[in-house]
Each structure stands twice: as structure tokens, then as C-alpha cells.
Amino acid sequence: MKIIKIILALIVIAISAYGLITKDFLYGPISSLLLGIFIAIIGIEEFKNKGKNSWGMFFIPVSLLVIVVALFSF
């Protein structure tokens, strides 16, 4: 999971930096979708490690919201 998180984080940073530098926000929804997946992975790991009273209960719904908004923006 650690490698997947690092790869997703680097891709999100690269796409976001490209959009900010070139002022071309065509890939914004893809960046948001990958960010939602990244947050979901973090939430699942937190939920597994610390149980119900953790940040995982916050990250999972937030990630679902980000993913839904990203899918509607395609």
C-alpha cells in the first residue's frame, strides 16, 4: 500500500503542477479522482490500524464525496 500511496501522490502533484503552470485545467477531474482514491486508501489504513475512533471515519466519506464530484465533472 505504501508504494501505491506514493505513486498516487506523485501523480496528483504532477497533474496539479502541470495545470497551475500551463493554466490548462483539462486534467483537473482526473487529479480529483486520483486524490479521492488516495484519501480513501489513507482512510482504510487508519480504520484498520486504529478502529472506529480514528480519522478513518472522516477520510472515507470525504473520499467518496471527492470521487463522486470528480466523476460528475467528466
Summary of the structure (lengths in Angstrom):
residues: 74
radius of gyration: 13.4
end to end distance: 27.2
largest distance: 42.5
contacts: 210
relative contact order: 0.16
helix: 82%
strand: 0%
